[in-house]
């Protein structure tokens, strides 16, 4: 009798499990998206986009999520559409158990602002171009003059990334001017002088020499002693007095 009772209980439990799975799957098939939640993870650091921008982006692509069966919503397609915005670095789209769609976004980090001819744009930390955005204001180095995008996303990007990662230079260099012959001049935030970098070759070595000059000579001579500090010569710094 105990064996028969155990078998009956086991069959009842198995039947319950099958029933529960069937009901759960059936509910999932019938689930409808009630709401779309957009979470911009780094909104306190930068403000390129907001929730309305994302909803409008999806609407313009004829992607409507609310009141749609969740089983018919392709989260990967939604993600790829969100990533088509050049201001977004990464996105994650998933369905919640309560029948909603959640979109989590991280924005790109600009490290340089470029003004060249009629163009104005940012270069981000990965070397890609971002459109200028009126909502975002920060103290970024500005590059102007003869700045082609091929330069902005290669040598100039590498130089800007160096500045961005170097606390001293990130606070000191305000402007990068590129001449038609590709010679580069820097304008600092502190000091009434110009810095002739030359080309971008060996720029780290040049900037390290300049930092050493700032640390050892400037405290003795003062920030306003020189009009031009030239780094374009090999193994030396040539200064022009005012």
N, C-alpha and C positions, 0 to 999 in steps of 0.2 A: 504493500500500500504506500509505503514511504517513497519507493521508486516511482510509482505511478503519479503520486502527488508532485514529486520533483519535476517529472516530465511535463505535467500539466502547467506548473508554474513557469517553467522554461519556455513553453510554447506561448503562454500568455505574454511573457516579457518580450519574446521575439516578435509577436504580433503587434504589440504596442510600439516597439521600435520601428517596424515597417510603417505603421500608421503615422507615427510622428514625423518620420522622414518624408513620407508622401505629402502630409499636410504642409510641412515646412517648404518643400520644393514647390508645392502648388501656390503657396502664398508668395514665394519669391517670384514666380512667374507672373503673378497678378500685381506685384508691387509697382507703385507709380511714384515717380520723383515728385516730392512735395516742394522742395526748395533747393536752391544752389547757394552754397556758402563759399565765398572767396576769401582766402587768408593770405595776406601779403606779409611774409615773415619778417622782412627787414624794413617795414614801413617807417619805423622810428629813425632809421639811419638815412634813408633817401625816399623821395616821393615822386617817382616818375609816373607811376600808374596807380589807379585805385580800382575798387570793385566794379564801378560803372564801366570803366574802360574794358574790362574783361567780358562783362555781359554784352556790351555793344559789339565787341570783337566776334563773339560767338553768334550773335544775331545777324551780323553782316555776312557771316559765312553760312547762314541758314541752318544753324545748329540750335535747336530749341530743346531744352531739357525738362523744364517744369511741365508736369502733367503727362510726361511720356513714360511708358513702361520701362522700368530700370533694365529689364532683360534686353531691351532694344537699344540701350545707350552704349555706344562704343567709347569707353573712357580713353583709349589710346588715341582715337581720332580727335577727341576733345583736347587732349594734351598737345598733340602736334599743332592744332590750330592756335592754342594759347602760345606755344613756342614760336609761332610765326611773327609775333611781336618782337621787334629788335631790341626792346628794352628789358626783356626777360631772359634771365640766365638759365633757370631750371623751373620745372613744374611737375606736380604730382596730382593726378586726378583719380578719385576712387569713390565707390558707392558705400554709404554708411548703412548699418543695420536698420536704421529707422526710415530708410527710403529716400535719403537725400544724396546729393552729389557735392563732394567737397573738392575744391581746387586750391592747392597750396602753391605759392609762387615765391621765388627769390629773384630779385632784380639784379641787373648787371651793375658792376662797380666801375664808374668812370675814373680815369687817372689823368686825362689830358683833354683840354678844350682846344679845338682847331678852328681858326678863322682863315680861310684862303679864298680870295676872290669873292664870289657870291655864296660860297659854301660855309656852313657852320655846323660842326658836329663834335661828338665826343669820341674818344678811343677808350675802350674798356681794358680791364686788367688782363684779358686774354688776347688783346690785339685786334679785336673786331670793332667796326664802326657802329656807333649809336647815334640816332638822330638827336639833335638839340631839343631840350625840353624846358619850357618856361617855368615849370614847377620847381625845378631843382636849381639851387644856388649854393655854391661852395667855392672854397679857395683852391682851385686847380691851376696848375701851370697852363699858360695860354701859348699856343704855337701859332705863328702867323708868318706872312711872307710867301715865298714860293713853296708851299707845302702841298705836294701831290699825295693822293691817298696811298699810293704805293710806298711812299716814304713814311707817311703817318702810321702805317700798319707794320713797318719793319724797323728800320734804324731809329726813327723818332720814337716809336713805341718802346723799343728796348731802353732808350735813354729815359723816357718818362717813367717806365717801370722801375728803373734804378732810383730815380728821384722819389717815387712813391714809397719804396721800401726803406729809404734812408731818411731817418727822422730829421737830420740836420738839413739836408738838401730839399726835402719836401716842404720845409718851412721857409727856405731861403730863396729858391728860384721862382720867380714870378712870371717871366716871359721867355720864350724861345723863338728867336727870329731866324728864318732860313733865307739866305740870299740866293739869287739865281744860279750862282756857281756852287751851291750846296754848302757854302761856308755858314757856320752857325754862330750866333751871338746870343748871350744870355743876359737877362736883366734881373738883378737880385732885388729882394724886398728891402734888405738893409744895406745901406751904403750907396753913395752917389757915383757909381762907376759901372762900366760895361765889361762883360767877360767875353773875350773872343775864344771860342772853343775850337775853331777850325772845323774839320769834318768830324763825324762820329767815331772815327777809328780810335781805338784805345781811350775811349771817353772815361772809363772808370779810373784809369791811371791819371788822366788829366785832372779829374775831379778830386782824387785823393791828394794830389799835389796842391791843389787850390785850398782844400780843407786844412792842410798842414800850414800853408801860408797864412790863412785866416787865424789859425790858432797861435802861431808863433810871431808873425810880423805885425798883423793888424792891431793887437793890443798895445804895441809900442808906437806904431806910426799913426793909428787912427783910421776910421772908415773913409774919411774924405781926403786922404792923401793923394789918391790916384784917380785918374780919369778912365784909364783902360787897363785891364789885366788880361794879358794875352797868353793863352795856354797852347797855342798851335805849334810852338817850337818844341823840338824833341828835348826832353830832360831839362827844361828850364821854363821859368815864368818871366815874361818881359812886361814891365809895368811902365805906363806913361803917366807922368805927374801932371797935375792940373796947372 
